Structure formats: structure tokens, C-alpha cells
Amino acid sequence: MRSHSLGPVIMSTIRQSRESSKHPSAAVVGGECINSEKARISVQHDASLSFSREATDEDSESLRHVPDTVPRILWLVAFTGAAQRLAFYGTTVPWQNYLQNPPNHPLSPGELGLGQSTATIINSAFLFLSYLSPLPFAIVSDSWLGRYKTLFLSLIIFAIGEVLLFVTSLPFAVANKETALGGFIVAMILIGLGQGGTSAVIFPFLCDQIPDAPPRVIRTKKGEEVITDHKLTIQHVFTLFYWMINIASLITLATTSLEKSVGFWAAYLLPLCGLVVSMVPFVLLNGRFTKVPPQGNTLPHAARVLALATRSGFHLTAADPSLQVLSHGNQSFPWTSVFVQEIRRGLRACRVVFCFIIFYLCFNQTTNNFISQASQMEINGVSNDTIQSMNPIFYIILNPLIQNLVFPFLSRRRIYLGPIARMSASFLFLAMGTAYAAGIQKLIYSRAPCFEQPLACDAGLVAIYGDTNQHRPNEISAWIQIPLHFLFAIGEIFGFVALNEFAYAEAPTNMKALVKAFEQLTASLGSALGIALGTVSKDPWLVIVYSVLAGVTAITGIALYAIFRVYDTLWYTKETARDMEEPSRVVNVSEVKQESG
């Protein structure tokens, strides 16, 4: 019985020995054999992740497009830019109270006591300066200094202004109002210049760090083959950069608290420290940045090209050197046909940017009229400008969701929203938000105690402080504004990223900072319209003002898409720059001679 039971075991052992002699690798102990198989699978997995090849036209049509990887040094530039915006927002938000209210004001903190009108004029002058100053910095950047040196110079100017503002706001300095005001004006000019220079070059310099690599086919962790897209990479970088800026803007929660509980000097010191800390690695690691050298002052050449085009019926083809040589013999021209095409693309970018005058007019309501609207409602212990912080909070929450869920969802279905479509959508979101504000204002006018004259009727008077009357707001919660800031945050996500993405891609290589400066010029024009709108932005006309503004914004967004949607058609294809050239009539030699003569 025992020998019978051992028979199968002995025969099994003999078979394993024979198999081992034929296949030595199979004679490994079971655990080691499993590890060997796992190692083989791991090697295949790593090879799958490292798979990469140059993309073909067929790949571009059939595969899903994804952003490419970017160098880590790029995020240092983004961090420095976000820190500068932190200093800008943290410093400028308390200015209105600092200028308007006197010290020891019973309702709001203050220092210089210049009154609302003077404080508003000074703030408006600062906005004009900060929006107009990018232009000279852009010319200097593109023509002589380059983007890194211009950005570093702008940060130094900005930091000096911050230091001066901090020193002149200390208790011993504000004791002399004239000294404090003089120091503030000089600091304001320096901060405005520094802000303008940074705005002109930060986005182009950020994109300079992105390698201009051709499209590649790579394999994801799930084994899906996808194609890298340079334009999606720029979109990804800009989206995350604006996300960082909105996180930085939350510094206003701290500075507005410090101005009330400690003093304005503390409110100015905090953003100054953040800026200085961010500049240290920016200087120490500057050798790792990609620095595109300036290519000389091309503005005179651009002016001559535009002059020739104007004389030829506004056709840039007439400025092509090949046609000019045929027309004028052996005369040489200091530009090339490529330069003429770049001018064409730059003008196209400027036309799109010009539409954003209305965008800025509408978006700027969050910093003035919507804050005033909140003060007309019950705010239950918080400041009326605190609710405005819901805008960056929503941006911080929604940006990753749109970037990591919405866009990939559309991409997997081969739906790509070009910049024109995203810009047009941003106008519509702002229009819906402004229309919602009109509805809120209508509700405010329907509530007691002051109805259509909020904060200005005898029925709402609760206290008198010298020349200042304190009124009870109308009986409606200010938190009803939350959907407004939700819609504006979505509009900001779609609008600003798409605008900068399109402007950078279309701007000539040696005029990218200049095109960015033109964008800031449109912002200044939007602010100018806002000042004009201010004359009618008062009760009881605010429902009409918001309604008209919402309608104009929606119409502008629809017109933007109708006029420029053709640029989205080939946005994500290869040879985009060539395919997107605007059609122009053929200009022959006889026409050039006739038009030039």
C-alpha cells in the first residue's frame, strides 16, 4: 500500500528531471520563476512608456493630442511671476482705504484722509500707468535687452517701489501727511512701471522655456498612443500659471485684515517679503533659463511694410521684397518675405486682442461696481470686498477640473476647442454673470428700507459719525452674488488663457512682447470706458447699466466667433502658420508699379 502510493510521486519527479534537462530555465524554484516573469513584464512596461517616434500627418489626424512635458525651470519663472502678482494685489487692494479715510476712522481703516474722489482719481491714474507702461518695456525687450534682463529690471523697479511704500507708511512717516503722500506717489509710479514691464515680458519669457519640439507619438501608462502638441503645451502652461496667480491673489484676505488689525505698514510688508524671497532663486538660477536674444529694433521695418501696404490698398503682399525688387530694379530691402508674413500674423493677433476692450470693461466690474453692490446688501460681519475673493477661490477649484477632466474628456472624442472658441465662450460667461448682476440689482431695489436709493434714505439711517452717516443696507444677503463670481471665474479661465495662447503663437518672434503690450493697451481702453460708464453707474440706473453691458458683451463674443472662427479650423494641425495665412489677392508686377507710383 505504501509502495503503491509512492509510485506517482516517483514518476512525477522523473518527468520534472527530464523537463529540466531539456529546459534548464524551467528547473528554477517556483517563486524565482514567477519573479523572472514579473521582471520580463516590467521591462516590457518600461519599454512601452519610453516609446516615442516622430508623428506623421496620419497620426495628427487619428491620434488624441496631449500637452508635452516641460522643463522644471519653467515653473520657477511661473513662481516668480505669481509672486510678483501676489505683491501687486496685496499692495494695491488696501490703497483705496489708505488714501480715502483718515486715521482712527470708526467704520474703515485709513491714513491720509484725502476723500473718496481724490483717492479714486489717484487709483485710476495708477491703472492707466500700469496698463500703458508695458509698451516701452516691450520695445526695449524685443530690440535691446532681451526678455530676462527686462523682466529682472522690472522686478527691481517694482521692489524699490514696494520698499518705499513700506517705509513711508511706517508710523513715524505718516505723522507728516505731506511726506507720506509724496512717498506714496513716487512708490506708486515705480510700482506701476514695474508692473507694466513684468506684464509685457512674463508670458513670452515663460513660453521661451518650452522646447519647440516637433510632434511626437508617445504611449501613455494605459498603453494608448497619443501625439504631443506644442499649442496644447502652451495652453496647459498658461492655465496653470493663471491658477497660480489666483492662488497668489488670495493674499488680499491677509493684507485687508492686517491693515485693520495692525496697520498699513504690515499690510505692505507681507507682499514685499514674498516678492524678495521669490527673486532669490530667479537670480541664482538664471543660467538655466532659455534666453532668446533680441533681434534689433524691427519697428522701423514694420512701419515701412505697413506704409507700402497702405499705399497699395492695404495689401501686405505688395510689401513682399520679391515684388518690390521687380518693381524698383536692384533696390534692396532690409526685410524678407517671412517678415511680411509675420507682420500679417501679428496684425491678426492684434485684431483679436482689440475685441477684449469690452471683455476688460465687463471684467473690471468685479473691482468696483460689484463691490459697491455688495455694500448695498446685508454682509453679516464680513467686509464688502471680501465676497470678491470668491472669484479666485472658484478659479482655483474649477481650473484643475476643466484642465484635467473637461478638456481630456473632449480630447478623447477628438473635440478640440481652439482659442477663438474659448475666447468667445468667455464673453458669453461674462455676459451671463453681468445679466445675473442686473437681476440682483433689481432685487435690491425691491427690498426695504431704502428700495431704489440704498444706503441713502432716512429710513435706513442708524448712526452719525461727524460728517459720515451710517445706513442700514437693504434686506437681502450679499452672498447671493456667489453665482456671479462663479460665472466670471469660468469666463476668466477660458478667456485670459486663450488670449495669451493665441497672441503668443501669432506674434512675430521679435515682437512678442510688443503684442502683449498691445493687449495691456486694450485693458487701459477698457478702463477708460469704465470711467465713462461711471457717470451713469449710480442708483437707480444700475439695472439698465448691467443689462446693456451684458448685451454688448454677448454680442461682442458672438461677433468674435463669427469673424475669426476660421483660425480654429487648422489650429491643431501641422503647418498651422502656413495654412492659416489670410487669403489675399495676387499682386502682379504691373499693379505694384502702378500702386507704388
Disulfide bonds with the S-S distance in Angstrom:
Cys450-Cys457 1.93
